[in-house]
Amino acid sequence: MIRIELDLAVALYLCLGFLVLFFWLLLEARRKGEGYSGQENLWQCPVCFFWYIDSLSETLSRCPRCGTLHRKGEEGVKYIEETPKTTEGSVPSEQEG
């Protein structure tokens, strides 16, 4: 069996713990630098307003939540007003009655 004094064992244990902590903080700092840097892949769905990252598409993307296909930079939902429905052969009048 290896004989070691208590104060040396505690000192080695603390040094090893600080060394592990130092390397962990170093790796975390390096990892944060490699993260998502720009917004070129960030999309917002104009229908459900869900934000998501699509790194494969440049101009068209499909929303993962609602499945809508839309273009980059498209803003909001554009509603088309319906014209009044008429019966065949009749002309809609502005004032009926």
C-alpha positions as CSV (number, residue, x, y, z in Angstrom):
1,M,0.0,0.0,0.0
2,I,1.2,3.5,-0.8
3,R,1.7,5.7,2.3
4,I,0.7,9.3,1.9
5,E,0.1,12.0,4.4
6,L,-3.4,13.5,4.9
7,D,-2.4,17.1,4.0
8,L,-0.7,16.0,0.8
9,A,-3.8,13.9,-0.2
10,V,-6.1,16.9,0.4
11,A,-3.8,19.2,-1.5
12,L,-3.7,16.8,-4.5
13,Y,-7.5,16.4,-4.4
14,L,-8.0,20.2,-4.4
15,C,-5.5,20.7,-7.2
16,L,-7.1,18.0,-9.3
17,G,-10.5,19.6,-8.7
18,F,-9.3,23.1,-9.7
19,L,-7.6,21.7,-12.8
20,V,-10.8,20.0,-13.9
21,L,-12.8,23.2,-13.2
22,F,-10.3,25.3,-15.2
23,F,-10.4,23.0,-18.3
24,W,-14.2,22.9,-18.1
25,L,-14.5,26.7,-18.1
26,L,-11.9,26.9,-20.9
27,L,-13.9,24.5,-23.1
28,E,-17.2,26.3,-22.4
29,A,-15.6,29.6,-23.4
30,R,-14.4,28.1,-26.7
31,R,-17.7,26.4,-27.3
32,K,-19.7,29.7,-27.0
33,G,-17.4,31.3,-29.6
34,E,-18.4,28.6,-32.1
35,G,-22.1,29.0,-31.6
36,Y,-24.7,30.5,-33.9
37,S,-23.2,33.8,-35.1
38,G,-25.7,35.3,-37.6
39,Q,-29.2,35.5,-38.5
40,E,-28.9,34.3,-42.1
41,N,-30.5,31.0,-41.3
42,L,-33.1,32.4,-38.9
43,W,-36.7,32.3,-40.3
44,Q,-40.0,33.4,-39.0
45,C,-43.2,31.9,-40.3
46,P,-45.6,34.6,-41.6
47,V,-48.6,32.5,-40.7
48,C,-48.0,31.2,-37.2
49,F,-45.1,33.5,-36.3
50,F,-42.9,30.6,-35.2
51,W,-39.1,31.3,-35.2
52,Y,-36.9,28.5,-36.5
53,I,-33.5,27.8,-38.0
54,D,-33.3,26.4,-41.5
55,S,-29.7,26.1,-42.6
56,L,-30.5,24.2,-45.9
57,S,-32.8,26.7,-47.6
58,E,-31.7,30.0,-49.0
59,T,-34.9,31.4,-50.5
60,L,-37.8,29.0,-49.7
61,S,-38.5,27.3,-46.4
62,R,-41.2,25.2,-44.9
63,C,-42.3,26.0,-41.4
64,P,-41.8,23.0,-39.1
65,R,-44.9,23.9,-37.0
66,C,-47.6,24.7,-39.5
67,G,-46.0,23.4,-42.7
68,T,-46.4,26.7,-44.7
69,L,-44.0,27.2,-47.5
70,H,-42.8,30.8,-47.7
71,R,-40.0,33.0,-49.1
72,K,-37.2,34.7,-47.1
73,G,-38.2,38.1,-45.9
74,E,-41.9,37.6,-46.4
75,E,-43.9,39.6,-43.9
76,G,-47.2,38.7,-42.5
77,V,-50.2,37.0,-44.0
78,K,-51.8,38.7,-47.0
79,Y,-55.5,38.2,-47.0
80,I,-57.4,38.5,-50.3
81,E,-60.8,40.0,-49.9
82,E,-63.5,37.9,-51.6
83,T,-65.8,39.5,-54.1
84,P,-69.5,39.1,-53.3
85,K,-70.9,35.9,-54.7
86,T,-73.6,36.3,-57.2
87,T,-76.1,33.9,-58.8
88,E,-75.5,33.0,-62.3
89,G,-76.7,35.7,-64.7
90,S,-77.3,38.4,-62.1
91,V,-75.3,41.5,-61.5
92,P,-74.6,42.5,-57.9
93,S,-76.2,45.8,-57.0
94,E,-74.8,48.3,-54.5
95,Q,-78.0,48.7,-52.6
96,E,-80.6,46.1,-52.5
97,G,-84.0,46.7,-51.1
